[in-house]
Amino acid sequence: MGALTAIGPFSIDMYLPAFPAIASDLQVPRGAIERTLAAYLVGMALAQVVYGPLADRYGRKKPMLAGMVLYVAASVGCALSGSVQALTVFRVLQALGGAAGVVIPRAVIRDHYETQDAARAMSLLMLIMGLAPILAPIAGGQLLIVSGWRSLFWLMAAGALALLVATALIMRESLDPSRVQPLGAAPIARNYAALMRHRGFVSHSLAGGFGQAGMFAYIVSSPHVFIELYGVDPQHYGFLFGANAASLIAGSQVSARLLRSHTPRQLQRRALAALAASSLAALALALAGLMTLPLLMACLIGYMFSQGFVNPNSAALALSEQGSRLGAASALLGTLQLSCGALAGFVVSAWQGAGPLPLAAVLAGCACLSWLSGHAAPAEHRPVA
């Protein structure tokens, strides 16, 4: 499950060090390449609302296999792209396939565990998934030394093909036949409408989503900030990126341990305060013109460590008591979160030429919205009607 979930981070992070090289090869501005990442997030967000009902109707395994086939084909298309327009289209298709790896593992976890244990399982999933942001940009930067940017997408295709074979041979169906949902426009609409009326589901989804949006704003802008603004070598960029990813993993694992003595809601609220504090510190430093690379890294590490608490606990709270609508709930959770991320990515890519301020401002805005969303949730969940 962790390897399948890591498809998304690998698809995002591996080609980040290649942004300048891709822009030069395709003869387009850097912002056009950044928008291929934002387009990937849009595709990932839209696809999840489709995988949810499919997973509730046909089970977890079949939609997973279909998504992997599409991902492999789209990765080959990315490697062969001769223009930024073609690259953008294939990135969207890649996202449509990779979205299965986001939705279905969460649903599988909730098939097996209740809220408290699900939060621990999702923290473990984040540990495995979190290795991708550490390894992917480092691998991407090193691969650029010996080969061109297209080799990154060939590697994605090969890795996904191996996962496709492993999934076909190893993955077992976890959906109980008694919980199979009908597939049709009316029942799907009813499921999503019921979820959108569920205050706890929406509040916790947005709490995790806005926190994740700040993370995506950092991902989109980090090649510009680290490589172009602070002069970090593309081959060393991955190590800075990996340090922030390691803090995200550390946060998730500390959270998993603390769940033995704390509830997911308690950990979420404390982490939301830390998330806001670290991002507001970054904004204050940027506005005062005092931001340096070490200070930026300190703020980012604080943000990522806090998000390591916010994300798994918010997801577990959002998915609790969703019953037979679990696949749809997991899909809508991902769609809400990635929609926030795509919006933040577009904003930060369009806001250029102001040093580290755009990143700091978007981080602060996302963290404050995350805090407000988390505190808007009711004290106790009620089941979806």
Secondary structure in CASP SS format (residue, H / E / C, confidence):
PFRMAT SS
TARGET T0000
AUTHOR 0000-0000-0000
METHOD secondary structure of the structure
MODEL  1
M C 1.00
G H 1.00
A H 1.00
L H 1.00
T H 1.00
A C 1.00
I H 1.00
G H 1.00
P H 1.00
F H 1.00
S H 1.00
I H 1.00
D H 1.00
M C 1.00
Y C 1.00
L H 1.00
P H 1.00
A H 1.00
F H 1.00
P H 1.00
A H 1.00
I H 1.00
A H 1.00
S H 1.00
D H 1.00
L H 1.00
Q C 1.00
V C 1.00
P C 1.00
R H 1.00
G H 1.00
A H 1.00
I H 1.00
E H 1.00
R H 1.00
T H 1.00
L H 1.00
A H 1.00
A H 1.00
Y H 1.00
L H 1.00
V H 1.00
G H 1.00
M H 1.00
A H 1.00
L H 1.00
A H 1.00
Q H 1.00
V H 1.00
V H 1.00
Y H 1.00
G H 1.00
P H 1.00
L H 1.00
A H 1.00
D H 1.00
R H 1.00
Y H 1.00
G C 1.00
R C 1.00
K H 1.00
K H 1.00
P H 1.00
M H 1.00
L H 1.00
A H 1.00
G H 1.00
M H 1.00
V H 1.00
L H 1.00
Y H 1.00
V H 1.00
A H 1.00
A H 1.00
S H 1.00
V H 1.00
G H 1.00
C H 1.00
A H 1.00
L H 1.00
S C 1.00
G C 1.00
S C 1.00
V H 1.00
Q H 1.00
A H 1.00
L H 1.00
T H 1.00
V H 1.00
F H 1.00
R H 1.00
V H 1.00
L H 1.00
Q H 1.00
A H 1.00
L H 1.00
G H 1.00
G H 1.00
A C 1.00
A H 1.00
G H 1.00
V H 1.00
V H 1.00
I H 1.00
P H 1.00
R H 1.00
A H 1.00
V H 1.00
I H 1.00
R H 1.00
D H 1.00
H H 1.00
Y C 1.00
E C 1.00
T H 1.00
Q H 1.00
D H 1.00
A H 1.00
A H 1.00
R H 1.00
A H 1.00
M H 1.00
S H 1.00
L H 1.00
L H 1.00
M H 1.00
L H 1.00
I H 1.00
M H 1.00
G H 1.00
L H 1.00
A H 1.00
P H 1.00
I H 1.00
L H 1.00
A H 1.00
P H 1.00
I H 1.00
A H 1.00
G H 1.00
G H 1.00
Q H 1.00
L H 1.00
L H 1.00
I H 1.00
V H 1.00
S C 1.00
G C 1.00
W C 1.00
R H 1.00
S H 1.00
L H 1.00
F H 1.00
W H 1.00
L H 1.00
M H 1.00
A H 1.00
A H 1.00
G H 1.00
A H 1.00
L H 1.00
A H 1.00
L H 1.00
L H 1.00
V H 1.00
A H 1.00
T H 1.00
A H 1.00
L H 1.00
I H 1.00
M C 1.00
R C 1.00
E C 1.00
S C 1.00
L C 1.00
D C 1.00
P H 1.00
S H 1.00
R H 1.00
V C 1.00
Q C 1.00
P C 1.00
L C 1.00
G C 1.00
A H 1.00
A H 1.00
P H 1.00
I H 1.00
A H 1.00
R H 1.00
N H 1.00
Y H 1.00
A H 1.00
A H 1.00
L H 1.00
M H 1.00
R C 1.00
H C 1.00
R H 1.00
G H 1.00
F H 1.00
V H 1.00
S H 1.00
H H 1.00
S H 1.00
L H 1.00
A H 1.00
G H 1.00
G H 1.00
F H 1.00
G H 1.00
Q H 1.00
A H 1.00
G H 1.00
M H 1.00
F H 1.00
A H 1.00
Y H 1.00
I H 1.00
V H 1.00
S H 1.00
S H 1.00
P H 1.00
H H 1.00
V H 1.00
F H 1.00
I H 1.00
E H 1.00
L H 1.00
Y C 1.00
G C 1.00
V C 1.00
D C 1.00
P H 1.00
Q H 1.00
H H 1.00
Y H 1.00
G H 1.00
F H 1.00
L H 1.00
F H 1.00
G H 1.00
A H 1.00
N H 1.00
A H 1.00
A H 1.00
S H 1.00
L H 1.00
I H 1.00
A H 1.00
G H 1.00
S H 1.00
Q H 1.00
V H 1.00
S H 1.00
A H 1.00
R H 1.00
L H 1.00
L C 1.00
R C 1.00
S C 1.00
H C 1.00
T C 1.00
P H 1.00
R H 1.00
Q H 1.00
L H 1.00
Q H 1.00
R H 1.00
R H 1.00
A H 1.00
L H 1.00
A H 1.00
A H 1.00
L H 1.00
A H 1.00
A H 1.00
S H 1.00
S H 1.00
L H 1.00
A H 1.00
A H 1.00
L H 1.00
A H 1.00
L H 1.00
A H 1.00
L H 1.00
A C 1.00
G C 1.00
L C 1.00
M C 1.00
T C 1.00
L H 1.00
P H 1.00
L H 1.00
L H 1.00
M H 1.00
A H 1.00
C H 1.00
L H 1.00
I H 1.00
G H 1.00
Y H 1.00
M H 1.00
F H 1.00
S H 1.00
Q H 1.00
G H 1.00
F H 1.00
V H 1.00
N H 1.00
P H 1.00
N H 1.00
S H 1.00
A H 1.00
A H 1.00
L H 1.00
A H 1.00
L H 1.00
S C 1.00
E C 1.00
Q C 1.00
G H 1.00
S H 1.00
R H 1.00
L H 1.00
G H 1.00
A H 1.00
A H 1.00
S H 1.00
A H 1.00
L H 1.00
L H 1.00
G H 1.00
T H 1.00
L H 1.00
Q H 1.00
L H 1.00
S H 1.00
C H 1.00
G H 1.00
A H 1.00
L H 1.00
A H 1.00
G H 1.00
F H 1.00
V H 1.00
V H 1.00
S H 1.00
A H 1.00
W C 1.00
Q C 1.00
G C 1.00
A C 1.00
G C 1.00
P C 1.00
L H 1.00
P H 1.00
L H 1.00
A H 1.00
A H 1.00
V H 1.00
L H 1.00
A H 1.00
G H 1.00
C H 1.00
A H 1.00
C H 1.00
L H 1.00
S H 1.00
W H 1.00
L H 1.00
S H 1.00
G H 1.00
H H 1.00
A H 1.00
A C 1.00
P C 1.00
A C 1.00
E C 1.00
H C 1.00
R C 1.00
P C 1.00
V C 1.00
A C 1.00
END
